Amino acid sequence: MAVIVLASASGSPGVSTTALGLTLNWHRPVLLVDADPTGSSSVFAGYFHGTQEPTGGLINLALSLREGTLADALPRETLLLDPEAPAERSAWFLPGIRAHEQAPSLLPLWEPLTEQLRALDRNGQDVIVDAGRLGLAGWPQPLIAASELTLLVTRSSLPALAGATSWAKTLRAQFAAVGGLSRLGVLLVNEERRWPAVPTGARVRPYTPRHIAKALQIPVVSSVDWEPEVAEVYSHGARKPRKFESSGLRRGYRGSTAAIQSILGANQAALAPTNGGNA
């Protein structure tokens, strides 16, 4: 089982849409956790199109923690995202808060919840966490620290990279302190490639993964090409456009799941003890 966290440094790079897109294109059973401290989840109003009755989600779990019933409460607060998906690729959703004022009340929950999410291994289930914007009141720092992989989501423009630089430095220091730099990466959301003409000698946007990895000093794990019409299927529950299945954005999500799995496998292999030939 792996806990994968997606977070942003600033702006709206598409963390929630990307987290949902990865979840619905994951290769095995998975739980999407809405840990965004802004309380701005679009899953109910967007993907579910207002047809799904919300559960209390994290707030109910915070209450159950006080009562000592967190483990029993967790399954009751999750919702099936895609009833048509096969069991071996089932996707579930744990709703977050509904208003940012509730975020501080989640601080005592994060560490016990992390333990419960790790216990999902017995069901062969992975966890994808939408952590929203880093550093806000009530942000899920313990989930990030305990993750098998944390991905800083950023777009490829200069303003986006400028906003990501400070937090990239902070994350590098935090993961390096525990020997965990291999558990940190960038997920790049490629912006529209059609730009107005620029003066001779000016840098042509968007920036490439190589430029971004060098600027942030964090490897780019994967990238997705942003296609608004396709993205709205996930973010707004829109009807699938023509060629949805073969769209660049969906291919990007699938490619990202494979890239993430490759890194998780490499990290796990690096941590595996060797017996030196002894039985």
N, C-alpha and C positions, 0 to 999 in steps of 0.2 A: 504494500500500500504506500502511496506517495501523497504528500500534501504539497500542492503547487499554488503559490500565491502570486497574484497579479496586482500591481499597484502603480500609481502615477505620482509624478513629482509636482505637477501643476497642470492647469488647464483641463481640457476634456479630450484626452487622446483616444478614447474609446475603450477604456478598461472593462466596463460592464458588458458591452456588446461583444468584446473579444472573449471575455470569460465565458459568456453564454455560448458563443460560437464554438469554442473549444469543447465545452461540456457536451454539446449536442453532436459533436463529431468525434468524441472520444472513442477509444478502442476497447474499452471494458467498462464495467459498472462504475459510476462516478456520482459524487455529490457536489453540487455547486453551493457554496456558502456565501451569502451576501453579508459581508462584514464592513461595508462602506459606512463610515461614521456620519456621512451627510444625510442618511436616511432618504436617499433619492433613487431607490431601486425602481427600474422601469419594467421589471419582469411582470408584475401584476397588471399594470396599466398598459404595458407594451406587448411583450410576448404572449401573455395570457389574454390580452385584449379585454381585460375587465370581467372575464367570465369565470375566473377562479376565486373562490372565497378565501381571503387571506387567513393564515394562521398567525398566532402571536410570534412565532419564530424565536429569534434570539431573546426577546424580552421574556417570553414564557420560560425559556431555558435559564435565564438569570434568576427567575423566581423559583424554579425547580432546584437550582443549586442551593438556595437557602434552605430548602426542605430536604436536601440530601437525595433527590430523585433524578438527578441529571441524566444518568444512563438510560433510565426508563422513558424519560421525556423526549429525548432526541429523536427517536423514530416517529413519534407522534407529530412532530413539528415539521417533518419533511413532506414535500409534495412531488408527485411524479411529473416530470417535464414533458415527456413524449410517450404517451401510452402505446404508440405504434412501434416503438423501438423494441428489438428482441431483448430477451432477458440478459443476454451476455453483454449488452451495451446499454443497459437501463441507465437513465439519467434522472437524478433527483435534485430537489431544490430546498435549501434551508433559508427562509426569508429573514431579512434583517430588520432594523428599526424603521419606524415610519416618520420620525422627526429627529433632527440632529440633537435636540435637547436630551434625548434618551441615551445618547452615546456614552457619557460618563458612567452610567449605571452598568455598562457592560465590562468595565475594567476588571472586576473580580472574576468574570466568567471566562476570560480568554485562556488562562492556563489550564483550568479543569476541562474546558471544551477541547483544547488541543489534545489532551489525553484521550478523550472520548473519540475524537476523530481518528486518532491513531489506532484505536481498538477496532475500527471498521475493517481492518485487515482480515479479520476472520470471515468477512463476507466477500473478500476479494475486491473491495471498493476503494477507488482513489478519491481524492478530495481536491477540488479547485476552489480557491478563495478569491473573491473579489474584495480586495482591501481598500478600494477607492484611493483617495488622495492621502499620501503619507503625512504624518505629523499632526493631524487634526485631533481634537479632544476625543478620547475614547478609541483611538485607532488600534488595530489588533497587532501590536508589536510582538507579543509572545507567539502568535501564529507565524509571523515572518521569521522570527529567530529559530523556530522549530521546524521550518519547512525543509523539504528535500530540495526545493528549487523555488527561488523568488525571482520573478521577472519584472523589471522596471519597464512599463509600457510607455513608449513615446512615439510621437510622429517625427517625420524626417525633415522638418523645416528648421531654420536657424532659431526662431523664437522658442520652439519646443525644446531644442537641445540646450538652449540657454537656461530654460527653466529646470531641466533635468540634471544639470551639472552638479549643483550643490548636493542634491540628495544622492547622486551617484557616488560622490566622495564619501558621504556619511555611511552609505550601505557597504561600500568597499571596506571601510575601517571596521565596521561591526562584524562583517563576515570574516575578515582577515584575522580578527582577534581570537576567533575560535577555529581557525584553520579551515574555514568553509567557503573560500572564494569560488570554488567550483560549483557552489550552490546558488550562485548569483549570475543573472544574465539580463539581457535586454530583449524585449519583443518589440520589433519595429512595425509601426503602422505606416506603410508607404502612402504618402499623400498624392493627390492628383498630379500626374506628370506633365500636363499641358500648362505651361506657364507663359506669361507674356514675354516678349523679347526683352533681353537684358543687355546692358552695355557690354561691349567687347572687353574681355578680361574679368568680368564679374562671374562669380561662381554660379553655376546653373543648379537650381534646386530641383528635386529634393536631394538631400545628402545621401550618399551611399552607405551601406552597412559598414564598410571599411572605415569611412570617415567617422561614423558615429561611434564605433567601437574604440577608435583612437581617442576621440574627444572625451568619452565618458570613462575610458579605461575599464570597460566591462564588455565581455564578448556578446555579440548579437547572436542569440540562439536561433531566432527565426524571424520572418517578416511576412506580413500579409498586405496585399494590395487593396486599399480602401475603395469599395464600390458602394456608394450610398444606397442605391436601389436594392442591392442584395443585403446590405447591413440592416435595412429597415425590416426585413423579415424577422430578424432577431430582436432588434430594439423596439419595434413598433407593432409586431405581429402582422406585418403587411403580407399581402399575397405574394407568392413566389413568382418572380419575373421569369421570362423565357430564359432557358439555358441556366437556370439557377444551379442545377447539379454540377455543371461544368464551369461555373463562374470562377474568376480569379480569387475572390475573397474566400469562397468555400474551399477551393484548392489550398489556399493559404492556411486555413484552419486545419485541414487534414495534414498538410505538410508540417505545421507547427506541432501537432500531437506526436508525429513521428520523431521530430527533432528533440522534443522534450523527453520522450521515452528513451532516446539514444543517450542523452546526457544523464538521465536517472540511472540507466544501466551501467554507464561508465563509472559514475560515482559509487554505485553499489559495489562494482567489481574492485575499485580501488580500496574500498574499506574492508573487503572480505579478507579474513585471516588466511594465511598460508601455513600449511603444516610441514613444509620443508621436506616432504616425502615421508613423514612419519604417519602411521595409521592413527 
